[in-house]
Amino acid sequence: MFFNCIVAHDSWCAVGLSSVLHNNAYQQTTAMDRIFAVCNNENSDTVGRVVVLLWCIWHSRNDKVWNDNVQMPSQIGRHAFDAWNS
């Protein structure tokens, strides 16, 4: 969900984190392992941006499931950018 679905993938690109998403060092089999690898290898600014994006993807998914409100990847990316900079 956080990495492979098209909306999540495009959200990573929209927020400027596609290099992290596609980094061969972070292609672990589970989401948890992948997140831990990012946290252990990236600087604190990048880790913070990734964590905010993951939260925004999760929030968007829940908004779709529970409220049938669909957000575009650019909206998810913008929300993550705004949250990180607030």
Jmol script that loads the backbone (N, CA, C; Angstrom):
load data "model"
ATOM      1  N   MET A   1       0.809  -1.190   0.000  1.00  0.00           N
ATOM      2  CA  MET A   1       0.000   0.000   0.000  1.00  0.00           C
ATOM      3  C   MET A   1       0.860   1.263   0.000  1.00  0.00           C
ATOM      4  N   PHE A   2       1.895   1.312   0.809  1.00  0.00           N
ATOM      5  CA  PHE A   2       2.709   2.523   0.907  1.00  0.00           C
ATOM      6  C   PHE A   2       3.675   2.700  -0.257  1.00  0.00           C
ATOM      7  N   PHE A   3       3.958   1.624  -0.969  1.00  0.00           N
ATOM      8  CA  PHE A   3       5.010   1.692  -1.966  1.00  0.00           C
ATOM      9  C   PHE A   3       4.578   1.254  -3.363  1.00  0.00           C
ATOM     10  N   ASN A   4       3.692   0.287  -3.465  1.00  0.00           N
ATOM     11  CA  ASN A   4       3.437  -0.343  -4.753  1.00  0.00           C
ATOM     12  C   ASN A   4       2.188   0.114  -5.480  1.00  0.00           C
ATOM     13  N   CYS A   5       1.195   0.611  -4.775  1.00  0.00           N
ATOM     14  CA  CYS A   5      -0.001   1.046  -5.502  1.00  0.00           C
ATOM     15  C   CYS A   5       0.314   2.331  -6.262  1.00  0.00           C
ATOM     16  N   ILE A   6      -0.371   2.551  -7.345  1.00  0.00           N
ATOM     17  CA  ILE A   6      -0.064   3.671  -8.237  1.00  0.00           C
ATOM     18  C   ILE A   6      -0.245   5.020  -7.545  1.00  0.00           C
ATOM     19  N   VAL A   7      -1.257   5.148  -6.702  1.00  0.00           N
ATOM     20  CA  VAL A   7      -1.474   6.420  -5.996  1.00  0.00           C
ATOM     21  C   VAL A   7      -0.317   6.699  -5.040  1.00  0.00           C
ATOM     22  N   ALA A   8       0.104   5.692  -4.288  1.00  0.00           N
ATOM     23  CA  ALA A   8       1.238   5.867  -3.377  1.00  0.00           C
ATOM     24  C   ALA A   8       2.502   6.196  -4.165  1.00  0.00           C
ATOM     25  N   HIS A   9       2.754   5.443  -5.223  1.00  0.00           N
ATOM     26  CA  HIS A   9       3.936   5.676  -6.057  1.00  0.00           C
ATOM     27  C   HIS A   9       3.961   7.109  -6.567  1.00  0.00           C
ATOM     28  N   ASP A  10       2.853   7.566  -7.109  1.00  0.00           N
ATOM     29  CA  ASP A  10       2.788   8.924  -7.646  1.00  0.00           C
ATOM     30  C   ASP A  10       2.878   9.976  -6.546  1.00  0.00           C
ATOM     31  N   SER A  11       2.431   9.640  -5.338  1.00  0.00           N
ATOM     32  CA  SER A  11       2.555  10.562  -4.204  1.00  0.00           C
ATOM     33  C   SER A  11       4.024  10.746  -3.816  1.00  0.00           C
ATOM     34  N   TRP A  12       4.799   9.653  -3.822  1.00  0.00           N
ATOM     35  CA  TRP A  12       6.236   9.752  -3.556  1.00  0.00           C
ATOM     36  C   TRP A  12       6.895  10.681  -4.569  1.00  0.00           C
ATOM     37  N   CYS A  13       6.493  10.547  -5.822  1.00  0.00           N
ATOM     38  CA  CYS A  13       7.060  11.399  -6.872  1.00  0.00           C
ATOM     39  C   CYS A  13       6.633  12.851  -6.682  1.00  0.00           C
ATOM     40  N   ALA A  14       5.378  13.065  -6.322  1.00  0.00           N
ATOM     41  CA  ALA A  14       4.844  14.419  -6.170  1.00  0.00           C
ATOM     42  C   ALA A  14       5.551  15.193  -5.066  1.00  0.00           C
ATOM     43  N   VAL A  15       6.002  14.490  -4.045  1.00  0.00           N
ATOM     44  CA  VAL A  15       6.650  15.164  -2.919  1.00  0.00           C
ATOM     45  C   VAL A  15       8.181  15.172  -3.065  1.00  0.00           C
ATOM     46  N   GLY A  16       8.681  14.646  -4.172  1.00  0.00           N
ATOM     47  CA  GLY A  16      10.112  14.689  -4.443  1.00  0.00           C
ATOM     48  C   GLY A  16      10.927  13.619  -3.746  1.00  0.00           C
ATOM     49  N   LEU A  17      10.302  12.490  -3.436  1.00  0.00           N
ATOM     50  CA  LEU A  17      11.003  11.406  -2.749  1.00  0.00           C
ATOM     51  C   LEU A  17      11.125  10.148  -3.603  1.00  0.00           C
ATOM     52  N   SER A  18      11.016  10.284  -4.905  1.00  0.00           N
ATOM     53  CA  SER A  18      11.080   9.096  -5.767  1.00  0.00           C
ATOM     54  C   SER A  18      12.444   8.416  -5.690  1.00  0.00           C
ATOM     55  N   SER A  19      13.511   9.182  -5.427  1.00  0.00           N
ATOM     56  CA  SER A  19      14.836   8.557  -5.313  1.00  0.00           C
ATOM     57  C   SER A  19      14.902   7.621  -4.108  1.00  0.00           C
ATOM     58  N   VAL A  20      14.186   7.947  -3.046  1.00  0.00           N
ATOM     59  CA  VAL A  20      14.126   7.060  -1.877  1.00  0.00           C
ATOM     60  C   VAL A  20      13.282   5.834  -2.210  1.00  0.00           C
ATOM     61  N   LEU A  21      12.145   6.061  -2.858  1.00  0.00           N
ATOM     62  CA  LEU A  21      11.247   4.966  -3.223  1.00  0.00           C
ATOM     63  C   LEU A  21      11.948   3.938  -4.101  1.00  0.00           C
ATOM     64  N   HIS A  22      12.773   4.396  -5.040  1.00  0.00           N
ATOM     65  CA  HIS A  22      13.392   3.500  -6.020  1.00  0.00           C
ATOM     66  C   HIS A  22      14.800   3.040  -5.632  1.00  0.00           C
ATOM     67  N   ASN A  23      15.302   3.460  -4.487  1.00  0.00           N
ATOM     68  CA  ASN A  23      16.639   3.087  -4.055  1.00  0.00           C
ATOM     69  C   ASN A  23      16.708   1.571  -3.852  1.00  0.00           C
ATOM     70  N   ASN A  24      17.652   0.929  -4.521  1.00  0.00           N
ATOM     71  CA  ASN A  24      17.786  -0.533  -4.429  1.00  0.00           C
ATOM     72  C   ASN A  24      18.058  -1.018  -3.013  1.00  0.00           C
ATOM     73  N   ALA A  25      18.627  -0.178  -2.171  1.00  0.00           N
ATOM     74  CA  ALA A  25      18.915  -0.570  -0.789  1.00  0.00           C
ATOM     75  C   ALA A  25      17.648  -0.718   0.041  1.00  0.00           C
ATOM     76  N   TYR A  26      16.528  -0.199  -0.466  1.00  0.00           N
ATOM     77  CA  TYR A  26      15.283  -0.204   0.301  1.00  0.00           C
ATOM     78  C   TYR A  26      14.208  -1.081  -0.325  1.00  0.00           C
ATOM     79  N   GLN A  27      14.589  -2.127  -0.981  1.00  0.00           N
ATOM     80  CA  GLN A  27      13.615  -2.988  -1.654  1.00  0.00           C
ATOM     81  C   GLN A  27      13.338  -4.254  -0.847  1.00  0.00           C
ATOM     82  N   GLN A  28      13.245  -4.112   0.471  1.00  0.00           N
ATOM     83  CA  GLN A  28      12.969  -5.251   1.340  1.00  0.00           C
ATOM     84  C   GLN A  28      11.567  -5.793   1.065  1.00  0.00           C
ATOM     85  N   THR A  29      11.326  -6.986   1.571  1.00  0.00           N
ATOM     86  CA  THR A  29      10.068  -7.663   1.263  1.00  0.00           C
ATOM     87  C   THR A  29       8.883  -7.151   2.063  1.00  0.00           C
ATOM     88  N   THR A  30       9.113  -6.616   3.248  1.00  0.00           N
ATOM     89  CA  THR A  30       7.986  -6.116   4.035  1.00  0.00           C
ATOM     90  C   THR A  30       8.075  -4.600   4.169  1.00  0.00           C
ATOM     91  N   ALA A  31       6.932  -3.983   4.344  1.00  0.00           N
ATOM     92  CA  ALA A  31       6.890  -2.528   4.515  1.00  0.00           C
ATOM     93  C   ALA A  31       7.677  -2.119   5.757  1.00  0.00           C
ATOM     94  N   MET A  32       7.533  -2.874   6.831  1.00  0.00           N
ATOM     95  CA  MET A  32       8.235  -2.545   8.068  1.00  0.00           C
ATOM     96  C   MET A  32       9.749  -2.564   7.861  1.00  0.00           C
ATOM     97  N   ASP A  33      10.267  -3.600   7.198  1.00  0.00           N
ATOM     98  CA  ASP A  33      11.705  -3.682   6.942  1.00  0.00           C
ATOM     99  C   ASP A  33      12.170  -2.537   6.054  1.00  0.00           C
ATOM    100  N   ARG A  34      11.352  -2.197   5.093  1.00  0.00           N
ATOM    101  CA  ARG A  34      11.701  -1.112   4.177  1.00  0.00           C
ATOM    102  C   ARG A  34      11.754   0.224   4.917  1.00  0.00           C
ATOM    103  N   ILE A  35      10.780   0.470   5.772  1.00  0.00           N
ATOM    104  CA  ILE A  35      10.744   1.715   6.544  1.00  0.00           C
ATOM    105  C   ILE A  35      11.942   1.786   7.488  1.00  0.00           C
ATOM    106  N   PHE A  36      12.261   0.674   8.165  1.00  0.00           N
ATOM    107  CA  PHE A  36      13.422   0.665   9.052  1.00  0.00           C
ATOM    108  C   PHE A  36      14.715   0.908   8.277  1.00  0.00           C
ATOM    109  N   ALA A  37      14.841   0.355   7.081  1.00  0.00           N
ATOM    110  CA  ALA A  37      16.038   0.575   6.271  1.00  0.00           C
ATOM    111  C   ALA A  37      16.186   2.053   5.914  1.00  0.00           C
ATOM    112  N   VAL A  38      15.085   2.689   5.547  1.00  0.00           N
ATOM    113  CA  VAL A  38      15.124   4.125   5.238  1.00  0.00           C
ATOM    114  C   VAL A  38      15.548   4.900   6.482  1.00  0.00           C
ATOM    115  N   CYS A  39      14.946   4.586   7.618  1.00  0.00           N
ATOM    116  CA  CYS A  39      15.250   5.300   8.868  1.00  0.00           C
ATOM    117  C   CYS A  39      16.708   5.138   9.283  1.00  0.00           C
ATOM    118  N   ASN A  40      17.291   3.996   8.992  1.00  0.00           N
ATOM    119  CA  ASN A  40      18.675   3.737   9.384  1.00  0.00           C
ATOM    120  C   ASN A  40      19.701   4.312   8.424  1.00  0.00           C
ATOM    121  N   ASN A  41      19.287   4.697   7.219  1.00  0.00           N
ATOM    122  CA  ASN A  41      20.263   5.098   6.208  1.00  0.00           C
ATOM    123  C   ASN A  41      20.118   6.519   5.685  1.00  0.00           C
ATOM    124  N   GLU A  42      19.000   7.149   5.920  1.00  0.00           N
ATOM    125  CA  GLU A  42      18.790   8.511   5.412  1.00  0.00           C
ATOM    126  C   GLU A  42      19.011   9.531   6.523  1.00  0.00           C
ATOM    127  N   ASN A  43      19.216  10.783   6.131  1.00  0.00           N
ATOM    128  CA  ASN A  43      19.368  11.841   7.129  1.00  0.00           C
ATOM    129  C   ASN A  43      18.017  12.150   7.763  1.00  0.00           C
ATOM    130  N   SER A  44      18.048  12.854   8.870  1.00  0.00           N
ATOM    131  CA  SER A  44      16.821  13.084   9.641  1.00  0.00           C
ATOM    132  C   SER A  44      15.782  13.881   8.861  1.00  0.00           C
ATOM    133  N   ASP A  45      16.205  14.784   8.000  1.00  0.00           N
ATOM    134  CA  ASP A  45      15.255  15.549   7.198  1.00  0.00           C
ATOM    135  C   ASP A  45      14.485  14.633   6.250  1.00  0.00           C
ATOM    136  N   THR A  46      15.196  13.761   5.554  1.00  0.00           N
ATOM    137  CA  THR A  46      14.548  12.831   4.625  1.00  0.00           C
ATOM    138  C   THR A  46      13.652  11.857   5.372  1.00  0.00           C
ATOM    139  N   VAL A  47      14.124  11.342   6.493  1.00  0.00           N
ATOM    140  CA  VAL A  47      13.300  10.421   7.290  1.00  0.00           C
ATOM    141  C   VAL A  47      12.017  11.115   7.728  1.00  0.00           C
ATOM    142  N   GLY A  48      12.118  12.344   8.169  1.00  0.00           N
ATOM    143  CA  GLY A  48      10.930  13.093   8.567  1.00  0.00           C
ATOM    144  C   GLY A  48       9.954  13.269   7.431  1.00  0.00           C
ATOM    145  N   ARG A  49      10.461  13.600   6.250  1.00  0.00           N
ATOM    146  CA  ARG A  49       9.601  13.758   5.072  1.00  0.00           C
ATOM    147  C   ARG A  49       8.938  12.440   4.701  1.00  0.00           C
ATOM    148  N   VAL A  50       9.679  11.337   4.798  1.00  0.00           N
ATOM    149  CA  VAL A  50       9.120  10.014   4.489  1.00  0.00           C
ATOM    150  C   VAL A  50       8.016   9.664   5.480  1.00  0.00           C
ATOM    151  N   VAL A  51       8.258   9.884   6.755  1.00  0.00           N
ATOM    152  CA  VAL A  51       7.262   9.553   7.780  1.00  0.00           C
ATOM    153  C   VAL A  51       5.985  10.362   7.573  1.00  0.00           C
ATOM    154  N   VAL A  52       6.127  11.643   7.287  1.00  0.00           N
ATOM    155  CA  VAL A  52       4.947  12.477   7.038  1.00  0.00           C
ATOM    156  C   VAL A  52       4.205  11.978   5.804  1.00  0.00           C
ATOM    157  N   LEU A  53       4.929  11.619   4.758  1.00  0.00           N
ATOM    158  CA  LEU A  53       4.277  11.103   3.552  1.00  0.00           C
ATOM    159  C   LEU A  53       3.540   9.800   3.840  1.00  0.00           C
ATOM    160  N   LEU A  54       4.152   8.895   4.589  1.00  0.00           N
ATOM    161  CA  LEU A  54       3.481   7.638   4.928  1.00  0.00           C
ATOM    162  C   LEU A  54       2.189   7.906   5.687  1.00  0.00           C
ATOM    163  N   TRP A  55       2.234   8.852   6.620  1.00  0.00           N
ATOM    164  CA  TRP A  55       1.022   9.212   7.362  1.00  0.00           C
ATOM    165  C   TRP A  55      -0.037   9.761   6.409  1.00  0.00           C
ATOM    166  N   CYS A  56       0.366  10.606   5.471  1.00  0.00           N
ATOM    167  CA  CYS A  56      -0.591  11.192   4.523  1.00  0.00           C
ATOM    168  C   CYS A  56      -1.186  10.135   3.597  1.00  0.00           C
ATOM    169  N   ILE A  57      -0.375   9.178   3.166  1.00  0.00           N
ATOM    170  CA  ILE A  57      -0.890   8.080   2.342  1.00  0.00           C
ATOM    171  C   ILE A  57      -1.907   7.272   3.148  1.00  0.00           C
ATOM    172  N   TRP A  58      -1.577   6.966   4.403  1.00  0.00           N
ATOM    173  CA  TRP A  58      -2.492   6.216   5.268  1.00  0.00           C
ATOM    174  C   TRP A  58      -3.789   6.996   5.481  1.00  0.00           C
ATOM    175  N   HIS A  59      -3.686   8.266   5.754  1.00  0.00           N
ATOM    176  CA  HIS A  59      -4.865   9.112   5.964  1.00  0.00           C
ATOM    177  C   HIS A  59      -5.726   9.144   4.701  1.00  0.00           C
ATOM    178  N   SER A  60      -5.095   9.274   3.551  1.00  0.00           N
ATOM    179  CA  SER A  60      -5.824   9.299   2.282  1.00  0.00           C
ATOM    180  C   SER A  60      -6.535   7.976   2.037  1.00  0.00           C
ATOM    181  N   ARG A  61      -5.870   6.886   2.349  1.00  0.00           N
ATOM    182  CA  ARG A  61      -6.476   5.561   2.195  1.00  0.00           C
ATOM    183  C   ARG A  61      -7.710   5.435   3.079  1.00  0.00           C
ATOM    184  N   ASN A  62      -7.598   5.858   4.331  1.00  0.00           N
ATOM    185  CA  ASN A  62      -8.743   5.792   5.239  1.00  0.00           C
ATOM    186  C   ASN A  62      -9.874   6.705   4.784  1.00  0.00           C
ATOM    187  N   ASP A  63      -9.535   7.872   4.275  1.00  0.00           N
ATOM    188  CA  ASP A  63     -10.550   8.803   3.778  1.00  0.00           C
ATOM    189  C   ASP A  63     -11.305   8.191   2.601  1.00  0.00           C
ATOM    190  N   LYS A  64     -10.601   7.445   1.768  1.00  0.00           N
ATOM    191  CA  LYS A  64     -11.239   6.759   0.637  1.00  0.00           C
ATOM    192  C   LYS A  64     -12.151   5.640   1.137  1.00  0.00           C
ATOM    193  N   VAL A  65     -11.637   4.821   2.048  1.00  0.00           N
ATOM    194  CA  VAL A  65     -12.396   3.666   2.547  1.00  0.00           C
ATOM    195  C   VAL A  65     -13.627   4.100   3.328  1.00  0.00           C
ATOM    196  N   TRP A  66     -13.467   5.047   4.229  1.00  0.00           N
ATOM    197  CA  TRP A  66     -14.547   5.392   5.148  1.00  0.00           C
ATOM    198  C   TRP A  66     -15.466   6.499   4.642  1.00  0.00           C
ATOM    199  N   ASN A  67     -14.959   7.386   3.795  1.00  0.00           N
ATOM    200  CA  ASN A  67     -15.761   8.532   3.356  1.00  0.00           C
ATOM    201  C   ASN A  67     -15.944   8.601   1.843  1.00  0.00           C
ATOM    202  N   ASP A  68     -15.360   7.638   1.130  1.00  0.00           N
ATOM    203  CA  ASP A  68     -15.393   7.616  -0.331  1.00  0.00           C
ATOM    204  C   ASP A  68     -14.858   8.914  -0.929  1.00  0.00           C
ATOM    205  N   ASN A  69     -13.876   9.506  -0.249  1.00  0.00           N
ATOM    206  CA  ASN A  69     -13.235  10.732  -0.707  1.00  0.00           C
ATOM    207  C   ASN A  69     -11.890  10.368  -1.329  1.00  0.00           C
ATOM    208  N   VAL A  70     -11.769  10.565  -2.617  1.00  0.00           N
ATOM    209  CA  VAL A  70     -10.556  10.198  -3.342  1.00  0.00           C
ATOM    210  C   VAL A  70      -9.673  11.431  -3.505  1.00  0.00           C
ATOM    211  N   GLN A  71      -8.411  11.296  -3.101  1.00  0.00           N
ATOM    212  CA  GLN A  71      -7.447  12.373  -3.284  1.00  0.00           C
ATOM    213  C   GLN A  71      -6.471  11.986  -4.386  1.00  0.00           C
ATOM    214  N   MET A  72      -6.104  12.958  -5.178  1.00  0.00           N
ATOM    215  CA  MET A  72      -5.110  12.747  -6.220  1.00  0.00           C
ATOM    216  C   MET A  72      -3.724  12.697  -5.574  1.00  0.00           C
ATOM    217  N   PRO A  73      -2.773  11.987  -6.191  1.00  0.00           N
ATOM    218  CA  PRO A  73      -1.420  11.932  -5.637  1.00  0.00           C
ATOM    219  C   PRO A  73      -0.808  13.314  -5.407  1.00  0.00           C
ATOM    220  N   SER A  74      -1.102  14.248  -6.287  1.00  0.00           N
ATOM    221  CA  SER A  74      -0.568  15.600  -6.099  1.00  0.00           C
ATOM    222  C   SER A  74      -1.122  16.240  -4.829  1.00  0.00           C
ATOM    223  N   GLN A  75      -2.377  15.935  -4.491  1.00  0.00           N
ATOM    224  CA  GLN A  75      -2.968  16.452  -3.255  1.00  0.00           C
ATOM    225  C   GLN A  75      -2.308  15.815  -2.035  1.00  0.00           C
ATOM    226  N   ILE A  76      -2.066  14.526  -2.113  1.00  0.00           N
ATOM    227  CA  ILE A  76      -1.410  13.822  -1.007  1.00  0.00           C
ATOM    228  C   ILE A  76       0.001  14.378  -0.816  1.00  0.00           C
ATOM    229  N   GLY A  77       0.714  14.541  -1.916  1.00  0.00           N
ATOM    230  CA  GLY A  77       2.061  15.105  -1.851  1.00  0.00           C
ATOM    231  C   GLY A  77       2.065  16.515  -1.295  1.00  0.00           C
ATOM    232  N   ARG A  78       1.111  17.321  -1.720  1.00  0.00           N
ATOM    233  CA  ARG A  78       1.019  18.703  -1.224  1.00  0.00           C
ATOM    234  C   ARG A  78       0.698  18.721   0.271  1.00  0.00           C
ATOM    235  N   HIS A  79      -0.207  17.843   0.689  1.00  0.00           N
ATOM    236  CA  HIS A  79      -0.544  17.760   2.111  1.00  0.00           C
ATOM    237  C   HIS A  79       0.688  17.369   2.924  1.00  0.00           C
ATOM    238  N   ALA A  80       1.465  16.419   2.429  1.00  0.00           N
ATOM    239  CA  ALA A  80       2.689  15.997   3.123  1.00  0.00           C
ATOM    240  C   ALA A  80       3.694  17.144   3.180  1.00  0.00           C
ATOM    241  N   PHE A  81       3.857  17.847   2.075  1.00  0.00           N
ATOM    242  CA  PHE A  81       4.775  18.985   2.022  1.00  0.00           C
ATOM    243  C   PHE A  81       4.363  20.056   3.027  1.00  0.00           C
ATOM    244  N   ASP A  82       3.077  20.390   3.032  1.00  0.00           N
ATOM    245  CA  ASP A  82       2.568  21.410   3.958  1.00  0.00           C
ATOM    246  C   ASP A  82       2.720  20.973   5.413  1.00  0.00           C
ATOM    247  N   ALA A  83       2.432  19.702   5.695  1.00  0.00           N
ATOM    248  CA  ALA A  83       2.555  19.195   7.068  1.00  0.00           C
ATOM    249  C   ALA A  83       4.009  19.242   7.533  1.00  0.00           C
ATOM    250  N   TRP A  84       4.932  18.889   6.648  1.00  0.00           N
ATOM    251  CA  TRP A  84       6.345  18.892   7.009  1.00  0.00           C
ATOM    252  C   TRP A  84       6.842  20.310   7.261  1.00  0.00           C
ATOM    253  N   ASN A  85       6.327  21.271   6.534  1.00  0.00           N
ATOM    254  CA  ASN A  85       6.800  22.649   6.643  1.00  0.00           C
ATOM    255  C   ASN A  85       6.022  23.496   7.645  1.00  0.00           C
ATOM    256  N   SER A  86       5.079  22.903   8.347  1.00  0.00           N
ATOM    257  CA  SER A  86       4.306  23.705   9.309  1.00  0.00           C
ATOM    258  C   SER A  86       4.922  23.665  10.693  1.00  0.00           C
TER     259      SER A  86
END
end "model"
wireframe off; spacefill off
backbone 0.3
color backbone group
